[in-house]
């Protein structure tokens, strides 16, 4: 059903944001979905009063961010290996060192070049005859020619830059908290979530949504960044079929229909058991803490969220 009017009527598959509640009849009239032992993702938890939905940053982290950081670690390993000697050069260097030691034992004459070369390899392999990258760098600095010194210097600069980027990305990856789920509260008829100290919420009847191939965007009302007490439109995206860019109409229908089923009929319309809880992905170290005082801030938002539909009405993204 498509409606191009910009009032409160539903226009499914529209390019404009609208109230989700306007789709109630449309989605509840779809083919009935029976309760399941384990509902599909992104549903994470189902209880008597709460339905939790995972938002899209999990998928972005798994598909893009983690492989990107791993790629930088691989580049760093290659950069470090590029500083020193390869296996063939190590074997050749060890043979040269053995030859020089035999010459020394025999009391043979060493030219200034051979003396420098001997000291070079002796420092690289040390007393135990084991190659060390640190000793190689030191040997190049003390005994190496200008060409190899410039090469090693350049590789050290490149490796340092790559190391800084890699460590920064790794720190960002580790420190980024697991995003809070989006909570659909059936008893209080509200929707809420939080992130990095900001709280977003609205009454279910005022929840906005917009469908795109990249997922379903929900519109809530919440704290402005670094400005508690002042509020603005907050966007939360869900990818019902798990795709980054190819979320299907069928997947969206299942997802939105199950939300209405829960809000209308309760958990028995979604799950066969008493409760359901899906294990969280192991790609995060920390959880995003619930902002406090939670209930007080939630109450403040709900007292003002009636203006939310005016903020997203006619919104095109």
DRENKENU-727758 format. One line per field, with one value per residue (C-alpha): x, y, z; residue number from 1. Coordinates in nm, 4 decimals. Last residue first. Example, Ala and Ser with C-alpha at 12.3 -4.5 7.8 and 13.67 -1.06 7.14 Angstrom:
<rozas>
x 1.3670,1.2300
y -0.1060,-0.4500
z 0.7140,0.7800
num 2,1
</rozas>
This chain:
<rozas>
x 1.7274,1.3929,1.2135,0.8536,0.7563,1.0734,1.0741,0.6973,0.6580,0.8909,0.6922,0.5174,0.8633,0.8532,0.7242,0.8726,1.2194,1.1930,1.0613,1.3538,1.5956,1.4437,1.4287,1.7944,1.9687,2.1992,2.3025,2.3020,2.6572,2.7716,2.9182,3.2905,3.5113,3.3196,3.3409,3.2073,2.8586,2.5779,2.4065,2.0375,1.7843,1.4334,1.1735,0.8894,0.9222,0.7287,0.8389,0.6965,0.3165,0.3472,0.5656,0.2818,-0.0281,-0.0249,0.3308,0.4747,0.2810,0.3601,0.7323,0.6949,0.5318,0.8168,1.0840,0.9003,0.8057,1.1618,1.2948,1.0443,1.1222,1.4885,1.7957,2.0688,2.3151,2.4772,2.2748,2.1660,1.8094,1.6526,1.9298,1.8406,1.9262,1.8783,1.8327,1.7897,1.5889,1.6705,1.6701,1.8153,1.8404,2.1704,2.3977,2.7106,2.5359,2.1706,1.9692,1.6752,1.3702,1.3404,1.3448,1.3898,1.5845,1.5173,1.7984,2.0559,1.8017,1.5925,1.2846,1.2003,1.0628,0.9168,0.8085,0.5225,0.2742,0.5510,0.6116,0.9585,1.3138,1.6783,1.9411,2.2925,2.5844,2.7755,2.4622,2.1109,1.7870,1.4152,1.0727,0.7503,0.4150,0.4658,0.3787,0.5074,0.8526,1.0392,1.4079,1.6686,1.9876,2.2801,2.5894,2.8891,3.1519,3.4317,3.7482,3.8818,3.8233,3.9453,4.2613,4.3140,4.2659,4.5164,4.7624,4.7430,4.7781,5.0793,5.2370,5.1900,5.3617,5.6452,5.6849,5.7167,5.9765,6.1679,6.1589,6.3110,6.5882,6.6575,6.6947,6.9063,7.1415,7.1557,7.2740,7.5134,7.7052,7.6492,7.8900,7.7435,7.3870,7.3512,7.4755,7.2220,6.9371,7.0560,7.0861,6.7189,6.6178,6.7986,6.9516,7.0806,7.4485,7.4471,7.7154,7.5466,7.4029,7.3789,7.6779,7.9096,7.7747,7.8722,8.1949,8.3064,8.2088,8.4045,8.7092,8.6625,8.6605,8.9605,9.1514,9.1819,9.5013,9.4856,9.5415,9.3912,9.1305,9.0494,9.0050,8.7781,8.5722,8.5472,8.4229,8.1644,8.0390,8.0128,7.8099,7.5769,7.5305,7.4395,7.1822,7.0370,7.0328,6.8344,6.5902,6.5173,6.7125,6.5526,6.3242,6.0809,5.9780,5.8538,5.6572,5.5075,5.3947,5.2511,5.0588,4.9121,4.8145,4.6522,4.4503,4.3317,4.2041,4.0078,3.8747,3.7417,3.5910,3.4145,3.2001,3.2028,3.1922,2.9395,2.7157,2.7251,2.6669,2.3225,2.1100,2.0114,1.6466,1.5223,1.1564,1.0503,0.7331,0.6882,1.0387,1.2058,1.5741,1.8033,1.5781,1.8097,1.8050,1.5469,1.3166,1.4326,1.1732,0.9269,0.5766,0.3729,0.4007,0.0612,0.0601,0.0276,-0.2762,-0.0797,0.1685,-0.0833,-0.3050,-0.0172,0.1571,0.0436,0.2086,0.5486,0.4959,0.6546,0.9871,0.9778,1.1078,0.8060,0.8083,0.4779,0.2805,0.0796,-0.1549,-0.0379,-0.0238,0.2284,0.0144,0.1982,0.0213,0.1515,0.0000
y 1.0645,1.2403,1.3925,1.4890,1.4326,1.3610,1.6598,1.7094,1.3455,1.4080,1.6985,1.4637,1.3686,1.6339,1.4588,1.1321,1.2883,1.4059,1.0667,0.8883,1.1234,1.0429,0.6716,0.6578,0.8665,0.7551,0.6496,0.2730,0.1611,0.0732,-0.2739,-0.3454,-0.6019,-0.6338,-0.8860,-1.1798,-1.1453,-1.1374,-1.4644,-1.4644,-1.4509,-1.5929,-1.6218,-1.8562,-2.0675,-2.0798,-1.7361,-1.4533,-1.4394,-1.5722,-1.2704,-1.0210,-0.9733,-0.6125,-0.4911,-0.8333,-0.8826,-0.5250,-0.5892,-0.9244,-0.7536,-0.5035,-0.7739,-1.0099,-0.7270,-0.5911,-0.9323,-0.9638,-0.6122,-0.7076,-0.5613,-0.5329,-0.2684,-0.3986,-0.7182,-0.8718,-0.9293,-0.6870,-0.4253,-0.1804,0.1902,0.4323,0.8033,1.0583,1.3785,1.6459,1.7242,1.9705,1.8647,1.6882,1.8701,1.6729,1.5361,1.6330,1.4081,1.2168,1.1757,0.8664,0.8022,0.4446,0.3678,0.0368,-0.1125,-0.0288,-0.0899,0.1823,0.1894,0.4900,0.4889,0.7186,0.6213,0.8440,0.5686,0.3695,0.6531,0.7957,0.7361,0.8316,0.8515,0.9806,0.8660,0.7001,0.5319,0.4744,0.2998,0.3507,0.2543,0.3083,0.1374,0.1133,-0.2558,-0.3418,-0.1887,-0.2091,-0.1753,-0.0952,-0.2773,-0.0922,-0.0614,-0.2708,-0.0244,0.1091,0.0797,-0.2321,-0.1169,0.2372,0.1001,-0.1295,0.1609,0.3723,0.0829,0.0235,0.3924,0.4353,0.1118,0.2126,0.5459,0.3774,0.1165,0.3853,0.5749,0.2559,0.1547,0.4877,0.4598,0.1011,0.2043,0.5099,0.2976,0.0327,0.2855,0.4702,0.1545,-0.0358,-0.0528,0.1365,0.2181,-0.1028,-0.3018,-0.1322,-0.2083,-0.5704,-0.5974,-0.4993,-0.7388,-1.0248,-1.3274,-1.5968,-1.6953,-1.7228,-1.4558,-1.2057,-1.2641,-0.9032,-0.7802,-1.0466,-0.9759,-0.6072,-0.6643,-0.9037,-0.6580,-0.3776,-0.6010,-0.7247,-0.3677,-0.2649,-0.5652,-0.8697,-1.0813,-1.4464,-1.5633,-1.9066,-1.8522,-1.5129,-1.6626,-1.9315,-1.6621,-1.4679,-1.7761,-1.8504,-1.4902,-1.5089,-1.8302,-1.6672,-1.3692,-1.5949,-1.7762,-1.4458,-1.3083,-1.6110,-1.5811,-1.2129,-0.9427,-0.6574,-0.3641,-0.5385,-0.7820,-0.4881,-0.3509,-0.6921,-0.7288,-0.3764,-0.4460,-0.7595,-0.5567,-0.2980,-0.5720,-0.6989,-0.3483,-0.3355,-0.6900,-0.5793,-0.2531,-0.3701,-0.6831,-0.7469,-0.3833,-0.2818,-0.5741,-0.4902,-0.1228,-0.2070,-0.2201,-0.5277,-0.5464,-0.6163,-0.6992,-0.6278,-0.6841,-1.0587,-1.1334,-1.1480,-1.0897,-1.0456,-0.9947,-0.8908,-1.1792,-1.4504,-1.5744,-1.8824,-2.1295,-1.9753,-1.8343,-1.8378,-1.5710,-1.4893,-1.3793,-1.0017,-0.8334,-0.7341,-0.5488,-0.3349,-0.2748,-0.1440,0.0559,0.3913,0.2957,0.3296,0.7021,0.8378,0.9101,0.9842,0.7751,0.5513,0.1731,0.1747,0.4967,0.5057,0.7913,1.0578,1.3271,1.3636,1.2168,0.9878,0.6692,0.3301,0.0000
z 0.4078,0.3715,0.6696,0.5783,0.9444,1.1457,1.3779,1.3929,1.4960,1.7949,1.9456,2.1893,2.3234,2.5953,2.9074,2.7843,2.7848,3.1447,3.2588,3.0946,3.2685,3.6059,3.5313,3.4264,3.6901,3.5406,3.1924,3.1240,3.0609,2.7094,2.7538,2.7360,2.5604,2.2343,1.9497,2.1475,1.9993,2.2590,2.3407,2.2569,2.5382,2.5285,2.8021,2.9005,2.5896,2.2628,2.1492,1.9405,1.9846,2.3399,2.4250,2.4222,2.2067,2.0848,2.1565,2.0761,1.7550,1.6499,1.6890,1.5126,1.2151,1.1946,1.1763,0.9450,0.7084,0.7081,0.6119,0.3283,0.2050,0.1834,0.3489,0.0886,0.2099,0.5287,0.5384,0.8671,0.7503,0.9975,0.9786,1.2551,1.2639,1.5514,1.4831,1.7615,1.7095,1.9657,2.3337,2.5786,2.9436,2.8928,2.6473,2.5584,2.2466,2.2493,2.4720,2.3320,2.1122,1.8937,1.5191,1.3996,1.0814,0.9086,0.7041,0.4367,0.1587,0.3167,0.5384,0.7534,1.1053,1.3677,1.7180,1.8347,1.9255,2.0920,2.3341,2.3013,2.4170,2.3747,2.6497,2.5919,2.8068,2.5247,2.3876,2.5128,2.4225,2.4605,2.3284,2.5220,2.5706,2.9495,2.9680,2.6208,2.6652,2.3334,2.4187,2.1529,2.2457,2.3987,2.1856,2.2990,2.4116,2.1896,2.4011,2.2302,1.8728,1.9426,2.1052,1.8067,1.5659,1.7607,1.7810,1.4067,1.3179,1.5469,1.4209,1.0560,1.1222,1.3118,1.0377,0.7712,0.9743,1.0537,0.6868,0.5842,0.8434,0.7384,0.3751,0.4585,0.6714,0.3986,0.1429,0.3751,0.4615,0.7825,1.0767,1.3720,1.2604,1.0616,1.3619,1.5918,1.3519,1.3241,1.7036,1.7385,1.4611,1.6367,1.4642,1.6962,1.7127,2.0920,2.1433,1.9143,1.5679,1.4466,1.6470,1.5062,1.1594,1.1658,1.3589,1.0859,0.8113,0.9793,1.0167,0.6600,0.5274,0.7392,0.6053,0.8283,0.8210,0.9207,1.2767,1.2095,1.4797,1.3277,0.9827,1.1288,1.3022,0.9761,0.7911,1.0599,1.0398,0.6619,0.6871,0.9405,0.7099,0.4180,0.6294,0.7517,0.3975,0.2784,0.5692,0.5046,0.6844,0.8757,0.8152,0.5799,0.8527,1.0582,0.7608,0.6826,1.0438,1.0386,0.7170,0.8762,1.1831,0.9541,0.7823,1.1213,1.2000,0.8728,0.9245,1.2682,1.1376,0.8221,0.8476,1.2226,1.3372,1.0719,1.1681,1.5387,1.4562,1.3168,1.6298,1.8292,1.9315,2.2819,2.3565,2.7137,2.9162,2.9604,2.8378,2.4956,2.4280,2.1267,1.8251,1.5382,1.4578,1.4081,1.6802,1.8739,1.9986,1.7581,1.7895,1.4684,1.2025,1.0532,0.6910,0.6869,0.8389,1.1485,0.9276,0.7407,1.0425,1.2558,0.9820,1.1180,1.4470,1.2779,1.2378,0.9224,0.7550,0.3815,0.0917,0.1263,0.1241,0.3165,0.3129,0.6325,0.7018,0.9481,0.6817,0.4002,0.1253,-0.1152,-0.0131,-0.1049,0.0000
num 317,316,315,314,313,312,311,310,309,308,307,306,305,304,303,302,301,300,299,298,297,296,295,294,293,292,291,290,289,288,287,286,285,284,283,282,281,280,279,278,277,276,275,274,273,272,271,270,269,268,267,266,265,264,263,262,261,260,259,258,257,256,255,254,253,252,251,250,249,248,247,246,245,244,243,242,241,240,239,238,237,236,235,234,233,232,231,230,229,228,227,226,225,224,223,222,221,220,219,218,217,216,215,214,213,212,211,210,209,208,207,206,205,204,203,202,201,200,199,198,197,196,195,194,193,192,191,190,189,188,187,186,185,184,183,182,181,180,179,178,177,176,175,174,173,172,171,170,169,168,167,166,165,164,163,162,161,160,159,158,157,156,155,154,153,152,151,150,149,148,147,146,145,144,143,142,141,140,139,138,137,136,135,134,133,132,131,130,129,128,127,126,125,124,123,122,121,120,119,118,117,116,115,114,113,112,111,110,109,108,107,106,105,104,103,102,101,100,99,98,97,96,95,94,93,92,91,90,89,88,87,86,85,84,83,82,81,80,79,78,77,76,75,74,73,72,71,70,69,68,67,66,65,64,63,62,61,60,59,58,57,56,55,54,53,52,51,50,49,48,47,46,45,44,43,42,41,40,39,38,37,36,35,34,33,32,31,30,29,28,27,26,25,24,23,22,21,20,19,18,17,16,15,14,13,12,11,10,9,8,7,6,5,4,3,2,1
</rozas>
